[in-house]
Structure formats: structure tokens, C-alpha cells
């Protein structure tokens, strides 16, 4: 149920910059798989912000911190009033799991239809 990409000729990616990844031989590949569409790999602004945050505190959202509230307020200020609640999750899998649990709680149904 779990397949490795490029099983016959696997890629060994050693670094990335912008929208590209590079293998051990220096070959360049356009990254269309990873979650880099927004800012790319190694974006200086994102790297600087992440470093600044990790120097202060490196944890996830299971603990209370003022930055979570401030971020939620800044984010919801840009959205319609109906979208005034934020749920911070770690991954797409967690987001899907939460969405299913919320839908089940709201509607009371347990069945799910998915498309492959």
C-alpha cells in the first residue's frame, strides 16, 4: 500500500533551492511533489523567520503561546466573519482527520466517501 517514487532508478536528493531539487550528481529537478509551491525551498525570508522562532522556542501547537493567538487574530482579520475559528495542525493528514471528526460531530454521520 506504500510505493517508493522512482523504485527502478531512485533519486538521492541532497539539497534544494527555490523550486528545484538537486541530486548527488548535481542534476536539477523541478519539484512538483513537495509542499514548496508557496515559497520554494530555502527561501531566505522563511529561513530567517524559522531560525528566529527556533532560537526562542521550538515546539508545536499543543502548548499555549501568545504567538498562536496573535497569528490567529492576524489571519482571521483577513477573512470573512464566518471564518473566525482557527485550528492549527501539523500536516495534511492531521487536517483531514480533524475535518472528518468535525463533520461527524456536526452531522452525526460516520460514513465517508472518498475518491482516488
C-alpha positions in Angstrom: 0.0 0.0 0.0 3.0 2.3 0.1 5.1 2.8 -3.0 8.5 4.4 -3.3 8.8 7.0 -6.0 11.3 6.1 -8.8 11.7 2.5 -7.5 13.7 1.3 -10.5 16.1 4.3 -10.5 15.8 6.1 -7.2 16.8 9.7 -6.8 19.1 10.7 -4.0 18.2 14.4 -3.4 20.9 16.2 -1.4 19.8 19.8 -1.5 17.1 22.2 -2.8 16.8 25.9 -3.7 13.7 27.7 -4.8 11.5 25.3 -6.9 14.4 22.9 -7.7 15.9 19.9 -6.0 19.4 18.6 -6.8 20.7 15.1 -6.7 24.1 13.8 -5.6 25.4 14.3 -9.2 24.3 17.9 -9.4 21.3 17.2 -11.7 18.5 19.7 -11.3 14.8 18.6 -10.9 11.7 20.8 -10.8 9.9 20.0 -7.5 6.3 19.3 -8.3 5.7 16.9 -5.4 6.7 18.6 -2.1 4.9 21.5 -0.5 7.0 24.2 -1.9 4.6 25.9 -4.3 4.1 28.9 -1.9 7.7 30.0 -1.2 10.1 27.3 -2.5 12.9 25.6 -0.8 15.4 27.6 1.3 13.6 30.9 0.9 15.7 33.5 2.8 12.7 35.2 4.5 11.2 31.9 5.6 14.5 30.5 6.8 15.2 33.7 8.8 11.8 33.6 10.4 12.1 29.9 11.2 15.5 30.4 12.7 14.3 33.4 14.8 11.4 31.3 16.1 13.5 28.2 16.8 16.0 30.3 18.8 13.1 31.4 21.0 11.0 28.2 21.2 10.9 25.0 19.1 7.7 23.1 19.8 4.3 22.5 18.3 0.9 23.9 19.0 0.0 21.5 21.8 1.3 24.1 24.3 -0.1 27.6 24.9 1.9 30.5 23.5 0.9 34.1 22.7 2.2 33.8 19.1 -0.6 31.3 18.3 -3.3 33.7 19.4 -1.6 36.6 17.6 -1.3 34.6 14.4 -4.9 33.5 14.6 -6.1 37.1 15.1 -4.0 38.4 12.2 -5.2 35.5 10.0 -8.9 35.8 10.8 -8.7 39.6 10.3 -8.2 38.9 6.6 -11.2 36.6 6.3 -15.0 36.9 6.3 -16.6 36.9 9.8 -17.9 33.3 9.3 -14.3 32.1 9.2 -13.3 33.2 12.6 -12.0 30.0 14.2 -8.5 28.6 13.6 -7.4 25.0 14.0 -3.6 24.6 13.9 -2.4 21.2 12.8 0.9 19.7 11.9 0.2 18.1 8.5 -2.4 17.5 5.8 -3.1 14.1 7.4 -4.0 15.9 10.7 -6.1 18.4 8.8 -8.0 15.7 7.1 -8.5 13.8 10.3 -9.8 16.9 12.1 -12.1 17.8 9.2 -13.6 14.3 9.3 -14.1 14.5 13.1 -15.7 17.9 12.9 -18.0 16.8 10.1 -19.0 13.7 12.0 -19.7 15.7 15.2 -21.7 18.3 13.3 -23.8 16.0 11.2 -23.8 12.8 13.3 -22.9 10.5 10.4 -20.0 8.1 10.4 -19.9 7.2 6.7 -17.3 8.8 4.3 -17.0 8.7 0.5 -13.5 9.3 -0.9 -12.2 9.5 -4.5 -8.9 8.1 -5.6 
